[in-house]
Amino acid sequence: MNLNYKSWAIIFAAAGIICNSSSLNAQQLTKYVDPFIGTGGHGHTYPGATVPFSLVQLSPDNGKNGWDWVSGYHISADSIAGFSHMHLSGTGIGDWLDIAIMPLVKPVQQKKVDTRVKFSHDNEKASPGFYQVSLDNGIQAQLTATERVGYHQYQFPAGSQPTIRLDLHHAHNWDRPTQTEIRVIDNQTVVGKRYSTGWATQQHIYFAIKFDKPFAEILLNGEKSQLAGGKINSADKNEPGVNAQFIFPGNQEVALKVALSTSSEDKALLAMQEIPNWDFNTVRTAAEQKWEKELGKIKVESSDETLKKIFYSALYHTAVSPTLYSDSDGAYKNYKGESKKMANGQRYTLFSLWDTFRALKPLFTITQGERYTDMMNSMLAFYDENGLLPVWDLSTFETNTMTGYHAIPVLADAVLKDVPGIDQEKAFQAMLASANQSIRQVPDYIQYGYVPQDVYGGSVTSTLEYAFDDYCISLVAKKLGKKKEYEEFTKRAKNYTHLFDPNSGFMRAKLKNGKFVEPFDPFYSEHEFSKSQYIEGNAWQHSFFVPHDVRGLAKLFPKKDGLEKMLDTLFTAPSYMTGENQSPDASGFIGQYAHGNEPSHHIAYMYSYLGKPWKTQEKVRAIIDSMYHERPDGYAGNEDAGQMSAWGVWSMMGLYPASPVNGEYVFGSPVLDRSEITMPNGKVFTIVAKNNSKQTPYIKSIRWNGKPYNKLYITHNDMLQGGTLEFEMSDKPNLKLGKKKNSWPTSMEN
């Protein structure tokens, strides 16, 4: 067949139309995402522009301090003080908010300026990769981003003197600048740095700013300065933070790009190449397409549009952190100021491991493919630099916050699932280092078999979590043929038994002499960690944390059905706590079950380990219906860097990693009619819920690839093969389902 140039052109043009049409048809998932979910209540999320797992999260800050402003933004506020480029999503931590930009209607010739401007939420809009707002002073702002560059576009009202203020002193809650610098390269380019202290006591970020047009004047710390070569350093001025105002008279529109690097100003200038032009809509579209690809990894169907919005907003929040920390070539500077470079891939930070080891990181073994290898190697790089795996890594700094050493279950899960590109022997040695460290009460834990309360607070939580982490090590030791370590950590995994009180059914704090701490009140909560026995909760929420050995826990009860009855009582007990300093993190109560904090997240699934899956189905459906909503206060507590959302993503599909290390996903009660998960190997695993409705929370029967299926869980390896898991739902519990013990999820005590 002979075709001339014109024929080929027609064919290619037609192909382009088909591709564009397919692309348009495919780009339907971002419309279900509402970035404002979690910005109300105590969700602590932000609504700004970002792309998956990026260094830049460009979002508005209200200019307020307080627990509900740790992300910089809360839906209750009515003013904006600036648009900064780094944010923590869903945590309880007030840090970052680095490199703040604020448009002004005119310059202000003074050093300290209250930049807050009123606005209405009616004039505010956000979608994945995009944010816009019209301020009450007439300025209209639009924001979008790439991985390392934030793109600002401002329109000013008539009669204004358009001014862009760069504020390196912009600091709220825990963050404070220690050394800052602004240097003018030319009348369109500025570079600088911001060193700061906060939760991470040594932080540094370098930036480069490029304006789309020359500025006519510049104020440095409120004073007029030379255009070229102007420089202001906080060390020179004996002030922690400096600012600059760039003035654009005779213009009504100003655009700027802010590029970030953790290495140097030069690397920030190089990062600017991520946006080579001044086409805002092109960058916005590219950001949206990145999110469309991310969301498209799980495609769901439901006749309930609200459910789809809740699901995809949750899936969106699972892909916000950890965040990039390195330059495009893998180079970075750690908190010590040491210049490093990843051998392969990128460095990530913001590992909120106490929260995310439970559901988010297992989800990543499905949704993140190659990126997950980089995340695991980032934790190993942390080990290389600090001698231990991270507990809570922020800006490569060890904040050492929360209990357990939960990098271990995350790495162990990756090793057991053979995530590629991980040095398994090195990972194992890193686990051993953390499990035998000389801090965090680990020596006492090893000596006594539990953390004594008269050594340090939070002793019950620490003991239970260390025991689970030790179980994870035992599995890796078994996989790698380490018999000695396998036996040692299998024994350590049973340490939870030392704190069980058979008379009350609770896990209780013990002293070094082996006696329980008296008096005992299971409703009592103490938020100060050093005084507490249970971290961010009470005995009700923490006594069930034995996800690796549910049936072993059941055997400790004097009566055969003791654990089951204890679980029943948990969900019906009065929803209150006692104590003068109760933890605000314990929230979202159903009885004493507290979904607003992570220790409760596996509990509803424990019934299935006891052969009572219908109770799991009943409780999970109740949690989904009552704890996830399409509104700013749609989460029951802190979103916690993706964990609260990950629970929703798993559970809405109908399964959950109740023991987040052994590659088993326990069935719950799916609310979505159909979920298609693209696995890392490209195969599609489909979940279908037939006869699904609000009135049918119970699983009547299960089929796997058309054949009857009797297990109460499915394995990661089975999912990797692709296929269809089909649930027949009912308004009545099937009391026969799960009767046989060989259908139950794995427990150490089998």
C-alpha positions in Angstrom: 0.0 0.0 0.0 1.6 3.3 -1.1 0.7 6.4 0.8 1.8 9.9 -0.1 2.7 12.6 2.5 -0.9 14.0 2.5 -2.3 10.5 3.3 0.0 10.0 6.2 -0.8 13.5 7.5 -4.5 12.6 7.4 -3.9 9.3 9.3 -1.7 11.0 11.9 -4.3 13.8 12.4 -7.1 11.2 12.8 -4.9 9.3 15.3 -4.4 12.5 17.2 -8.1 13.1 17.4 -8.6 9.6 18.7 -5.9 9.9 21.3 -7.2 13.3 22.4 -10.7 11.9 22.6 -9.5 8.9 24.6 -7.6 11.2 26.9 -10.6 13.4 27.5 -12.8 10.4 28.1 -10.2 9.0 30.6 -9.8 12.3 32.5 -12.8 11.9 34.6 -11.5 10.9 38.0 -10.0 14.3 39.2 -13.5 15.7 39.2 -14.4 13.5 42.2 -11.5 14.9 44.3 -12.3 17.7 46.8 -9.1 19.0 48.3 -11.1 20.8 51.0 -12.1 17.5 52.6 -10.0 17.4 55.8 -9.5 21.2 56.0 -12.2 21.4 58.7 -12.6 19.7 62.1 -9.2 18.4 63.1 -8.3 16.9 59.7 -5.3 19.3 59.3 -5.0 18.9 55.5 -4.4 21.8 53.0 -6.3 22.6 49.8 -3.4 24.0 47.7 -1.7 22.9 44.4 0.6 20.0 44.4 1.4 16.9 42.3 1.9 13.4 43.7 4.6 13.1 46.4 6.2 16.4 45.4 8.7 18.7 47.2 6.4 21.6 46.4 3.0 21.9 48.0 1.8 25.4 47.2 -1.0 26.4 49.4 -2.6 29.3 51.3 -1.8 30.0 54.9 -4.3 31.9 57.1 -1.6 33.5 59.2 -2.9 31.9 62.4 -1.3 29.7 65.1 -2.9 26.8 66.9 -3.4 23.1 66.5 -6.0 23.4 63.8 -3.6 25.5 61.7 -0.6 23.1 61.6 -1.1 22.7 57.9 -1.3 26.5 57.5 -5.0 26.5 56.6 -8.3 25.8 58.3 -11.7 26.2 56.7 -13.0 28.3 59.6 -10.5 31.1 58.8 -11.5 34.2 56.7 -8.1 35.6 55.8 -5.0 34.6 53.8 -1.5 35.9 54.8 0.6 34.2 52.1 1.1 31.3 49.8 3.9 29.1 51.0 5.5 26.2 49.2 5.9 23.4 51.8 3.2 21.9 54.0 2.5 18.9 56.2 -0.7 17.1 55.4 -3.0 15.8 58.1 -0.4 15.7 60.9 -0.5 17.2 64.4 2.7 19.0 63.8 3.2 22.7 63.1 6.2 22.9 60.8 7.5 24.0 57.3 5.4 26.7 55.6 8.6 27.7 53.8 9.1 30.4 51.2 5.9 32.5 51.5 4.7 34.7 48.7 1.9 37.3 49.1 0.6 39.7 46.5 -0.1 43.3 47.7 -2.1 46.1 46.1 0.8 48.5 46.9 4.2 48.4 48.5 4.6 49.0 52.2 7.8 50.7 53.2 8.2 49.0 56.6 9.9 45.9 57.8 7.0 44.2 59.5 3.8 43.9 57.6 0.5 42.2 58.5 -0.2 40.7 55.1 -3.5 39.1 56.0 -6.4 39.8 53.6 -10.0 38.8 54.0 -11.6 36.4 51.6 -14.8 34.4 51.2 -14.8 30.6 50.6 -17.4 31.4 47.9 -14.6 32.9 45.9 -12.2 29.9 46.4 -11.7 26.8 44.3 -9.4 23.8 44.4 -8.9 20.7 42.3 -5.9 18.3 42.0 -2.9 20.4 41.0 -4.8 23.7 41.1 -5.9 26.4 43.5 -7.5 29.8 43.0 -9.0 32.5 45.2 -10.3 36.1 44.8 -9.3 38.2 47.8 -11.5 40.9 49.1 -9.0 43.5 48.1 -9.6 42.6 44.4 -6.5 40.5 43.8 -7.1 37.2 42.1 -4.6 34.3 42.6 -4.1 31.1 40.7 -1.6 28.5 41.7 -0.3 25.3 40.1 2.9 23.2 40.5 5.3 20.6 39.3 7.4 18.4 41.5 9.9 21.2 42.5 8.3 24.4 41.1 5.4 26.4 42.2 3.7 28.6 39.5 1.8 31.7 40.7 -0.4 33.9 38.6 -1.9 37.1 40.0 -4.3 39.6 38.6 -4.5 43.0 40.3 -7.4 45.5 40.5 -7.3 48.7 38.5 -5.5 51.5 40.3 -3.2 49.3 42.3 0.6 49.2 42.3 1.2 45.4 41.9 3.6 44.2 44.5 4.9 40.7 45.3 6.2 40.1 48.8 8.6 37.4 49.5 8.7 36.7 53.3 11.3 34.4 54.7 10.2 35.2 58.3 6.7 33.7 57.6 6.6 31.4 60.5 3.7 29.8 62.4 3.4 27.3 65.2 6.7 25.5 65.7 8.7 26.8 62.8 11.2 29.7 63.2 13.9 31.0 60.7 17.5 30.9 61.9 19.3 32.3 58.8 17.8 33.6 55.6 19.1 35.3 52.5 17.6 37.0 49.5 19.9 37.9 46.5 18.8 39.7 43.3 20.4 38.3 40.2 18.7 40.6 37.8 15.4 42.4 37.5 13.5 39.2 36.9 15.5 36.7 38.9 16.0 36.2 42.7 17.6 33.4 44.6 18.1 32.7 48.3 17.9 30.3 51.2 15.9 29.7 54.4 17.4 27.9 57.3 15.0 27.2 60.1 14.3 25.2 63.3 11.1 23.6 64.4 10.1 20.0 65.1 13.0 19.2 62.9 15.6 21.4 64.5 17.8 21.8 61.5 16.1 22.5 58.2 17.3 24.2 55.0 15.7 25.0 51.7 17.1 27.0 48.8 15.0 28.8 46.2 15.0 30.6 42.9 12.3 32.9 41.7 11.7 34.0 38.2 9.2 36.7 37.3 7.5 36.9 33.9 8.4 40.6 33.5 11.0 42.9 35.1 10.2 44.6 38.4 10.8 48.3 38.5 11.6 48.6 42.2 12.5 46.4 45.1 12.3 46.9 48.8 14.5 44.8 51.0 13.2 44.6 54.5 11.1 47.7 53.7 13.9 49.8 52.4 14.6 50.7 48.7 17.5 48.8 47.2 19.6 48.5 44.0 17.9 46.4 41.4 20.9 44.3 40.4 23.1 42.7 43.0 20.8 43.6 45.9 21.3 41.3 48.8 20.0 41.0 52.3 21.2 38.3 54.7 19.6 37.8 58.2 23.1 37.4 59.6 24.0 40.9 58.3 20.8 42.4 59.8 21.0 40.5 63.0 17.4 39.3 62.3 16.2 35.7 61.8 14.1 36.4 58.7 14.2 38.8 55.9 11.7 39.9 53.2 11.5 41.6 49.9 8.9 43.5 47.9 9.0 43.5 44.1 7.0 46.3 42.5 5.5 46.1 39.0 3.9 49.5 38.2 1.7 49.8 35.2 0.9 46.0 35.2 -2.3 44.3 36.1 -1.0 40.7 35.8 2.2 39.3 37.3 3.3 35.6 37.1 6.2 34.0 38.9 7.8 30.6 39.3 9.4 29.5 42.5 11.8 26.5 42.3 13.1 24.7 45.4 16.2 22.6 46.2 17.6 21.1 49.4 21.1 21.3 47.9 21.8 24.8 46.7 20.6 28.0 44.9 22.2 26.7 41.7 20.2 23.5 41.9 17.1 25.6 42.5 17.8 27.5 39.3 18.2 24.2 37.5 14.9 22.9 38.9 13.2 25.9 37.2 13.6 24.0 34.0 10.6 21.9 35.0 8.5 24.8 33.8 10.4 26.2 30.7 7.6 28.6 29.6 4.9 30.9 30.8 1.8 29.0 29.9 -0.1 28.5 33.2 -2.8 26.4 31.7 -0.3 23.9 30.2 1.3 23.4 33.6 -2.1 23.1 35.3 -3.2 20.5 32.7 0.0 18.6 33.2 -0.5 18.5 36.9 -4.1 17.4 36.5 -2.9 14.6 34.1 -0.4 13.4 36.7 -3.2 13.1 39.2 -5.5 11.4 36.7 -2.8 8.8 36.2 -2.4 8.4 39.9 -6.1 8.1 40.6 -6.6 5.8 37.6 -4.6 3.0 39.4 -7.9 2.2 41.1 -11.1 2.6 39.1 -14.3 2.3 41.0 -18.0 2.2 40.2 -20.9 3.2 42.4 -24.4 4.5 41.8 -23.7 6.8 44.8 -21.7 9.8 43.4 -20.9 10.9 47.0 -19.2 7.7 47.7 -17.0 8.1 44.6 -16.1 11.6 45.8 -15.2 10.3 49.3 -13.2 7.5 47.8 -11.2 9.5 45.3 -10.6 12.4 47.7 -9.1 9.7 50.1 -7.0 8.2 47.3 -5.8 11.7 46.5 -4.7 12.2 50.1 -2.8 8.9 50.0 -0.5 10.3 47.3 0.5 13.5 49.0 3.3 12.2 51.3 6.0 11.2 51.8 7.4 14.1 49.9 10.4 14.5 47.5 13.5 15.7 49.2 16.2 15.4 46.4 17.0 17.2 43.2 16.2 15.6 39.9 19.6 13.9 39.9 19.0 12.4 43.3 21.3 14.9 45.1 20.3 16.4 48.4 21.8 17.9 51.6 20.7 16.2 54.8 19.9 18.0 58.0 23.6 17.8 59.1 24.5 19.8 56.0 26.2 16.8 54.3 25.9 16.7 50.6 24.5 13.3 49.5 23.2 11.6 46.4 21.0 8.5 46.0 22.7 5.8 44.1 19.4 5.2 42.2 16.2 7.1 42.3 15.0 9.9 44.6 15.2 10.7 48.3 11.9 11.1 50.2 11.1 12.5 53.6 8.1 13.0 55.9 7.7 9.4 57.1 4.9 9.5 59.7 5.5 5.8 60.4 3.5 5.4 63.6 0.4 6.2 61.5 1.2 5.0 58.1 2.7 1.5 58.7 -0.8 0.2 59.3 -2.5 0.8 55.9 -0.8 3.4 53.8 2.5 1.7 53.2 0.8 -1.7 52.4 -1.3 0.2 49.9 1.8 1.6 48.3 3.1 -1.9 47.6 0.1 -2.0 45.2 -0.2 1.6 43.9 3.3 3.0 43.9 5.5 0.5 41.9 9.0 1.9 41.3 8.4 4.9 43.6 8.1 2.6 46.5 11.6 1.3 46.0 12.8 4.9 46.3 10.9 5.3 49.5 12.4 2.2 51.0 15.9 3.1 49.9 15.3 6.6 51.4 14.8 4.9 54.8 17.9 2.8 54.3 19.8 6.1 53.4 18.5 7.5 56.7 20.0 4.4 58.3 23.3 5.0 56.6 23.4 8.5 57.8 22.1 8.0 61.4 22.8 4.4 62.3 19.1 3.6 62.9 16.0 3.4 60.7 13.7 6.4 61.0 10.9 6.7 63.6 9.5 10.0 62.3 11.7 11.5 59.6 11.1 15.2 58.8 13.6 16.9 56.5 16.0 13.9 57.1 15.9 14.8 60.9 14.9 12.2 63.4 12.2 13.7 65.5 12.0 10.5 67.5 8.3 10.9 68.1 5.7 8.3 68.9 6.3 4.7 70.0 7.6 1.6 68.2 10.2 1.3 65.5 7.8 1.1 62.7 10.2 1.5 59.8 10.6 -2.2 60.5 7.1 -3.4 59.4 7.2 -1.2 56.4 10.6 -2.5 55.2 9.7 -6.1 56.2 6.5 -5.9 54.2 8.5 -4.7 51.2 11.1 -7.5 51.6 8.4 -10.2 52.1 6.6 -9.0 48.9 10.0 -8.9 47.0 9.6 -5.2 46.1 12.5 -4.9 43.6 15.6 -2.8 44.1 16.0 -3.3 47.9 19.1 -4.8 49.4 17.3 -7.3 51.6 20.4 -8.2 53.7 21.1 -4.6 54.4 17.4 -4.0 55.3 17.6 -6.9 57.7 20.7 -5.6 59.4 19.1 -2.2 59.7 16.1 -3.8 61.4 18.4 -5.5 63.9 20.1 -2.2 64.7 16.8 -0.5 65.5 15.5 -3.5 67.5 18.7 -3.5 69.6 19.2 0.2 69.9 20.4 1.8 73.2 17.6 4.4 73.4 13.8 4.6 73.4 13.6 2.2 76.4 14.6 -0.7 74.1 17.3 -2.0 76.6 14.6 -2.2 79.3 12.2 -3.9 76.9 14.8 -6.5 76.2 15.7 -7.0 79.9 12.1 -7.2 81.3 10.2 -8.4 78.2 8.1 -5.2 78.5 8.8 -1.5 79.1 8.3 -0.8 82.8 6.1 2.2 83.6 8.7 3.4 86.2 11.2 3.6 83.3 9.1 5.8 81.0 5.6 6.7 80.1 3.6 5.1 77.2 4.8 1.8 78.4 1.9 -0.3 77.3 1.8 1.1 73.8 5.6 0.8 73.5 5.6 -2.9 74.6 2.7 -3.9 72.3 4.2 -2.1 69.3 7.7 -3.4 69.8 6.3 -7.0 70.0 4.6 -6.5 66.7 7.7 -5.0 65.1 9.7 -8.0 66.4 7.3 -10.3 64.7 8.0 -8.6 61.5 11.7 -9.2 62.0 11.0 -12.9 62.6 9.3 -13.2 59.2 12.2 -11.6 57.4 14.7 -13.7 59.3 12.7 -16.8 58.2 12.7 -15.7 54.6 16.4 -15.0 54.6 17.3 -18.3 56.4 18.4 -16.6 59.7 17.5 -19.4 62.1 19.0 -17.8 65.3 17.3 -14.4 64.7 14.0 -16.1 63.7 13.8 -17.9 67.0 14.9 -14.8 69.0 12.3 -12.5 67.5 9.6 -15.1 67.4 10.0 -15.2 71.2 10.1 -11.4 71.5 6.9 -11.2 69.5 5.1 -12.8 72.4 6.2 -10.1 74.8 2.7 -8.7 74.7 1.6 -11.5 77.0 3.5 -10.0 79.9 1.1 -7.0 80.2 -2.2 -8.9 79.9 -4.4 -8.8 83.0 -6.8 -11.8 82.9 -9.0 -10.4 85.6 -9.9 -7.2 83.6 -9.2 -8.3 80.0 -7.0 -5.3 79.4 -3.3 -4.7 78.8 -2.0 -2.9 81.8 1.2 -1.1 82.7 3.7 -2.9 84.9 6.5 -1.7 87.1 10.0 -3.1 87.1 9.0 -5.3 90.1 6.4 -7.1 87.9 3.4 -5.6 89.6 0.6 -3.8 87.8 0.3 -0.1 88.2 -2.6 0.8 90.5 -5.2 2.3 90.5 -6.5 1.2 87.1 -9.2 3.0 85.1 -9.6 1.8 81.5 -11.2 5.1 80.6 -8.3 7.2 81.8 -6.4 9.2 79.3 -3.2 11.2 79.8 -1.9 13.1 76.8 1.6 13.9 78.2 3.7 11.0 76.9 6.0 10.8 79.9 3.1 10.4 82.3 0.8 8.3 80.1 0.5 4.5 80.0 -1.3 4.5 76.6 -0.2 6.9 73.9 -3.0 9.2 72.6 -5.8 7.1 74.1 -6.7 4.7 76.9 -6.7 1.0 77.7 -9.8 0.4 75.6 -8.1 1.5 72.4 -4.7 0.0 73.0 -5.4 -3.4 74.6 -6.2 -4.9 71.2 -2.9 -4.1 69.5 -1.8 -7.7 68.8 -2.5 -7.8 65.1 0.1 -10.6 64.5 -1.4 -12.9 67.1 -5.1 -12.4 67.6 -5.8 -16.0 68.5 -2.8 -16.0 70.9 -4.4 -13.0 72.6 -7.8 -14.8 72.7 -6.1 -17.8 74.5 -5.1 -15.4 77.3 -8.7 -14.8 78.3 -10.0 -17.2 81.0 -13.2 -17.9 78.9 -13.1 -19.2 75.4 -15.1 -16.3 73.9 -13.5 -13.7 76.2 -11.8 -11.7 73.4 -15.0 -11.7 71.2 -17.1 -10.4 74.2 -14.4 -7.8 75.0 -14.6 -6.6 71.4 -18.4 -6.4 71.6 -18.1 -4.4 74.7 -15.6 -2.0 73.1 -18.1 -1.0 70.5 -20.9 -0.5 73.1 -19.1 1.0 76.0 -19.8 4.7 77.0 -18.0 7.1 74.7 -16.1 9.2 77.2 -12.6 9.5 78.7 -11.5 10.4 82.2 -8.5 12.5 83.3 -7.6 16.1 83.4 -5.3 16.1 80.4 -7.1 13.8 77.9 -5.6 13.3 74.5 -7.4 15.3 71.8 -6.2 12.7 69.2 -8.7 10.1 70.5 -11.8 11.0 68.5 -14.4 9.5 66.2 -15.9 7.3 68.9 -18.2 4.3 68.4 -18.4 3.1 72.0 -14.7 3.2 73.0 -13.5 2.4 69.5 -11.8 5.7 68.3 -11.5 5.8 64.6 -10.0 9.3 64.7 -6.7 7.8 65.8 -4.7 4.9 64.4 -4.5 2.4 67.2 -8.1 1.5 66.6 -7.8 0.9 62.9 -7.4 -2.8 62.8 -9.8 -3.7 65.6 -13.0 -4.2 63.6 -11.2 -6.8 61.5 -10.2 -8.9 64.5 -13.5 -10.7 64.6 -12.6 -12.5 61.4 -9.6 -14.1 63.1 -12.0 -15.6 65.6 -14.4 -17.0 62.9 -17.0 -14.3 63.3 -16.6 -12.3 60.0 -20.2 -11.1 60.1 -19.3 -8.9 63.1 -16.3 -7.5 61.2 -18.7 -6.7 58.3 -21.2 -5.0 60.5 -18.7 -2.9 62.3 -16.7 -1.9 59.2 -19.8 -0.8 57.4 -20.8 1.3 60.4 -17.4 3.0 60.5 -17.4 3.8 56.8 -20.9 5.3 57.0 -20.2 7.4 60.1 -16.6 8.4 59.8 -16.1 9.5 56.1 -18.0 12.4 54.6 -18.0 14.8 51.7 -17.3 18.0 53.6 -14.3 19.8 55.1 -14.7 18.0 58.5 -15.1 14.7 56.6 -12.5 12.9 58.7 -12.9 11.8 62.3 -9.5 13.0 63.3 -6.1 14.0 61.9 -5.8 12.7 58.3 -2.3 11.7 59.4 -0.2 11.8 56.3 -2.5 9.5 54.3 -3.3 6.8 56.9 -6.9 7.9 57.6 -7.5 8.0 53.9 -5.8 4.7 53.3 -8.1 3.0 55.8 -11.0 4.4 53.7 -9.6 3.3 50.4 -9.0 -0.3 51.6 -12.3 -0.6 53.5 -14.5 0.9 50.9 -13.3 -1.7 48.4 -13.9 -4.5 50.9 -10.5 -5.5 52.4 -7.8 -4.4 54.8 -4.2 -5.3 55.9 -5.2 -5.9 59.5 -1.8 -7.4 60.2 0.3 -5.1 57.9 3.2 -7.3 57.1 2.1 -10.8 56.1 0.6 -10.0 52.7 -3.0 -10.9 53.8 -5.9 -8.6 53.3 -8.9 -9.4 55.5 -12.4 -9.0 54.0 -14.7 -6.3 55.4 -17.9 -4.9 53.9 -17.4 -3.2 50.5 -19.5 -0.1 49.8 -18.4 0.3 46.2 -20.1 -1.8 43.5 -16.9 -2.5 41.6 -13.2 -1.7 42.1 -10.5 -2.4 39.5 -7.0 -2.3 40.9 -4.0 -2.2 38.5 -1.3 -4.2 40.2 2.4 -3.2 39.9 2.9 -5.9 37.3 0.1 -4.4 35.1 -2.5 -7.1 35.9 -5.9 -6.1 37.0 -7.5 -7.3 40.2 -11.3 -6.7 40.3 -13.6 -6.6 43.3 -17.3 -6.9 42.6 -20.0 -6.4 45.2 -23.4 -7.8 44.0 -26.7 -6.7 45.6 -24.8 -3.9 47.3 -26.6 -1.2 49.2 -26.8 0.5 52.5 -29.2 -2.2 53.7 -26.9 -5.1 52.7 -23.7 -4.9 54.8 -23.2 -8.6 55.1 -21.3 -11.0 52.8 -23.5 -13.9 51.9 -21.0 -15.7 49.7 -17.6 -15.2 47.9 -16.4 -16.3 44.5 -12.8 -16.0 43.2 -12.5 -16.2 39.4 -16.0 -17.8 39.2 -15.4 -20.5 41.8 -16.6 -20.6 45.4 -14.1 -19.1 47.8 -14.2 -19.8 51.6 -11.3 -17.9 53.0 -11.9 -14.6 54.9 -8.9 -12.9 53.3 -6.9 -12.8 50.0 -3.2 -12.7 49.7 -1.0 -10.2 47.9 0.4 -12.9 45.7 -3.1 -13.9 44.6 -3.9 -10.3 43.8 -0.8 -10.1 41.6 -2.2 -12.8 39.4 -5.2 -10.6 38.5 -8.7 -11.9 38.5 -12.1 -11.2 40.0 -13.2 -11.4 43.6 -17.0 -11.4 43.9 -19.0 -10.7 47.0 -22.7 -11.5 47.2 -24.1 -9.1 49.7 -27.1 -9.6 52.0 -29.1 -7.8 54.7 -28.6 -10.9 56.9 -25.4 -12.2 58.3 -24.2 -15.6 57.0 -23.3 -17.3 60.3 -21.8 -20.3 58.4 -19.2 -18.2 56.5 -15.8 -18.5 58.2 -16.7 -21.4 60.5 -13.7 -23.5 59.4 -10.5 -22.5 61.0 -8.5 -23.0 57.8 -10.4 -20.1 56.3 -9.3 -17.6 59.0 -6.5 -15.1 58.5 -3.0 -16.0 59.8 -2.2 -15.7 63.5 1.0 -16.8 65.3 -1.2 -19.0 67.4 -2.7 -21.3 64.7 
